[in-house]
Amino acid sequence: MVDIRPYRGDDEAALLAVWHAAMTHDRISAERFRTQVLLDPNFLPEHLPVAIVDGQVVGFVLAITRQTPLFLQGLEPERAWITAFGVHPEYQRRGIGRALFDAVFGRLRGRKTLEIAPYVPNYFVPGVDVAAYAGTIRFLERLGFQTSERAISMGADLTGFQIPPELRALEQRREQTDGLTIRRVTSADLPDLMPFIARNFGWDWYRHTRDYLLEDITGSATPICVLVARRRGEVVGYCQQRGERFGPFGVRADMRNLGIGRLLLFRCLAEMSTRQVYYAYFLWTDENAARLYAQAGFKWRREFAIMEKSLNGE
Ligand SMILES: CC(C)(COP(=O)(O)OP(=O)(O)OC[C@H]1O[C@@H](n2cnc3c(N)ncnc32)[C@H](O)[C@@H]1OP(=O)(O)O)[C@@H](O)C(=O)NCCC(=O)NCCS
């Protein structure tokens, strides 16, 4: 028989073994489990139920609710997230997954929506990989989840990356006609840049840039680059990268379709290859932006279904 109980400190190795066997495309190290799960201030052991059969951990679901506010986004008291889950393949199709999810639904009474898996800041993947875990999508639909959005992950080989001559010409034109400049961030940018990001792209993007800048200021071994686009002195866009991970990047809504995003993207990729970063990837874009990325050599890596269930009446 299966027993469902909250996570305990000495479950780590057994839980990660299940994680690796079930979430084959999303393996993580013990260090990442500690930093991103156990040391997340929103982590509660009772929101990480594990399934025990014959004294062994054979399944788990990692659910999150905010215990601390995300800047002005607050506690988001109506929302809850699941960022990872799995049942060991030898124990699947015995009702264990359903029993784990039922335990989570019971714990989340009072919340309105449960989303898989876009919890900021500590998500692992935006949603369920539609190719790698097709059976999981059927399982979740059985439990009342629906796909609310699709996220596309892409990657590009940067070996021999060049900025095309027509883009260099575009940059010059924009510089002459609009006073557009694209430069690496300096401390002089921060008083404009940080409020710009929070205002136009929200607190999670603000936090993301802040984390990279804090790491860079204190001397990171990983290449980090933040580029700032200004038009006649005013910040209109920015772009960031850390190691092989590109983004997020954004251009103010009224300044889009002028080529500023393309310039930021290409300049950032050139910066990466200059610093011996020969691959770039990101986890989350939509089909429109995917076309822009394709022009820079990005190829489709994975597609995720972001899934959601209403908890009203549970
Ligand atoms: C999804 C998962 C947790 C389900 O665990 P499980 O214990 O096998 O699920 P259950 O036995 O409780 O299944 C309940 C119902 O869901 C449906 N279901 C479960 N797995 C299914 C599959 N592979 N294909 C179709 N339907 C499925 C069935 O209707 C099942 O009922 P039934 O067996 O009586 O027909 C498990 O398949 C898994 O670990 N998948 C990989 C991990 C993963 O994708 N993680 C998400 C990454 S974001």
The ligand as an SDF file (V2000), in Angstrom:
LIG
                    3D

 48 50  0  0  0  0  0  0  0  0999 V2000
    2.5920   11.7710  -14.5930 C   0  0  0  0  0  0  0  0  0  0  0  0
    2.9440   10.7010  -13.5740 C   0  0  0  0  0  0  0  0  0  0  0  0
    3.3660   11.3880  -12.2620 C   0  0  0  0  0  0  0  0  0  0  0  0
    1.6910    9.8490  -13.3180 C   0  0  0  0  0  0  0  0  0  0  0  0
    1.9400    8.9760  -12.2160 O   0  0  0  0  0  0  0  0  0  0  0  0
    1.1250    7.6050  -12.0610 P   0  0  0  0  0  0  0  0  0  0  0  0
    1.2980    7.1640  -10.6770 O   0  0  0  0  0  0  0  0  0  0  0  0
    1.5410    6.6840  -13.1410 O   0  0  0  0  0  0  0  0  0  0  0  0
   -0.3780    8.0900  -12.3510 O   0  0  0  0  0  0  0  0  0  0  0  0
   -1.7370    7.3380  -11.8910 P   0  0  0  0  0  0  0  0  0  0  0  0
   -1.5150    5.8610  -11.8890 O   0  0  0  0  0  0  0  0  0  0  0  0
   -2.2250    7.9230  -10.6250 O   0  0  0  0  0  0  0  0  0  0  0  0
   -2.6860    7.7330  -13.1020 O   0  0  0  0  0  0  0  0  0  0  0  0
   -3.9900    8.2690  -12.9440 C   0  0  0  0  0  0  0  0  0  0  0  0
   -4.6770    8.3230  -14.2960 C   0  0  0  0  0  0  0  0  0  0  0  0
   -3.9910    9.2670  -15.1520 O   0  0  0  0  0  0  0  0  0  0  0  0
   -3.9600    8.7490  -16.4930 C   0  0  0  0  0  0  0  0  0  0  0  0
   -2.5640    8.4660  -16.9030 N   0  0  0  0  0  0  0  0  0  0  0  0
   -1.4930    8.3280  -16.1140 C   0  0  0  0  0  0  0  0  0  0  0  0
   -0.3910    8.0800  -16.8560 N   0  0  0  0  0  0  0  0  0  0  0  0
   -0.7940    8.0630  -18.1260 C   0  0  0  0  0  0  0  0  0  0  0  0
   -0.1260    7.8500  -19.3630 C   0  0  0  0  0  0  0  0  0  0  0  0
    1.2040    7.6240  -19.4310 N   0  0  0  0  0  0  0  0  0  0  0  0
   -0.8370    7.8680  -20.5130 N   0  0  0  0  0  0  0  0  0  0  0  0
   -2.1750    8.0970  -20.4680 C   0  0  0  0  0  0  0  0  0  0  0  0
   -2.8620    8.3210  -19.3300 N   0  0  0  0  0  0  0  0  0  0  0  0
   -2.1840    8.2860  -18.1740 C   0  0  0  0  0  0  0  0  0  0  0  0
   -4.7830    7.4890  -16.4820 C   0  0  0  0  0  0  0  0  0  0  0  0
   -6.1150    7.8240  -16.7470 O   0  0  0  0  0  0  0  0  0  0  0  0
   -4.6220    7.0110  -15.0470 C   0  0  0  0  0  0  0  0  0  0  0  0
   -5.6580    6.2040  -14.6390 O   0  0  0  0  0  0  0  0  0  0  0  0
   -5.6850    4.6380  -15.0970 P   0  0  0  0  0  0  0  0  0  0  0  0
   -4.3120    4.0810  -14.8900 O   0  0  0  0  0  0  0  0  0  0  0  0
   -6.7130    4.0590  -14.1930 O   0  0  0  0  0  0  0  0  0  0  0  0
   -6.0990    4.6450  -16.5220 O   0  0  0  0  0  0  0  0  0  0  0  0
    4.0530    9.7920  -14.0940 C   0  0  0  0  0  0  0  0  0  0  0  0
    3.6710    9.3220  -15.3930 O   0  0  0  0  0  0  0  0  0  0  0  0
    5.4010   10.4320  -14.2420 C   0  0  0  0  0  0  0  0  0  0  0  0
    6.2010   10.3780  -13.3030 O   0  0  0  0  0  0  0  0  0  0  0  0
    5.7100   11.0540  -15.4100 N   0  0  0  0  0  0  0  0  0  0  0  0
    7.0030   11.6420  -15.6700 C   0  0  0  0  0  0  0  0  0  0  0  0
    7.2710   12.8610  -14.8140 C   0  0  0  0  0  0  0  0  0  0  0  0
    6.8200   14.1650  -15.4180 C   0  0  0  0  0  0  0  0  0  0  0  0
    6.3800   14.2370  -16.5320 O   0  0  0  0  0  0  0  0  0  0  0  0
    6.9680   15.2560  -14.6390 N   0  0  0  0  0  0  0  0  0  0  0  0
    6.5510   16.5580  -15.0610 C   0  0  0  0  0  0  0  0  0  0  0  0
    7.6750   17.3970  -15.4900 C   0  0  0  0  0  0  0  0  0  0  0  0
    7.2130   19.1380  -15.4750 S   0  0  0  0  0  0  0  0  0  0  0  0
  1  2  1  0
  2  3  1  0
  2  4  1  0
  2 36  1  0
  4  5  1  0
  5  6  1  0
  6  7  2  0
  6  8  1  0
  6  9  1  0
  9 10  1  0
 10 11  2  0
 10 12  1  0
 10 13  1  0
 13 14  1  0
 14 15  1  0
 15 16  1  0
 15 30  1  0
 16 17  1  0
 17 18  1  0
 17 28  1  0
 18 19  1  0
 18 27  1  0
 19 20  2  0
 20 21  1  0
 21 22  1  0
 21 27  2  0
 22 23  1  0
 22 24  2  0
 24 25  1  0
 25 26  2  0
 26 27  1  0
 28 29  1  0
 28 30  1  0
 30 31  1  0
 31 32  1  0
 32 33  2  0
 32 34  1  0
 32 35  1  0
 36 37  1  0
 36 38  1  0
 38 39  2  0
 38 40  1  0
 40 41  1  0
 41 42  1  0
 42 43  1  0
 43 44  2  0
 43 45  1  0
 45 46  1  0
 46 47  1  0
 47 48  1  0
M  END
$$$$
